[in-house]
Amino acid sequence: MVYRPLRYEQMMKAAEGMDVRARRMFEGMAVYTGEKMFAYLADDEIGLKLSPNDREEALGLDGAELLKANPNGAPMKEYVRMPKEVLDDYDGFTAWVKRSAQYANGQCVH
């Protein structure tokens, strides 16, 4: 599985103004804020690392589920595969990205 350049561009635009960088990891792309990974891109999917409360809220969205880095692998317990409905909503997706980055940096506000 390889990440889609469109999703990479979307992720970087949503994280604009934050200290982020990305690097290849396994068969996808990991996105970091500082030294903390907070997002993972695989194929056409974006998974975000979320606090327990945010994760519960996100998993309540239609189509959301725990992210699998590869189809046969175990789920990444703190990462939620964001549904297409969220990915297609720029403002909504950006808000989730900020929540994820804050959580990864120990600045959880939810």
Secondary structure by P-SEA (a helix, b strand, c coil): ccccaaaaaaaaaaacccbbbbbbcccbbbbbccccccccccccbbbbbccaaaaaaaaacccccccccccccccccccccccccccccaaaaaaaaaaaaaaaaccccc
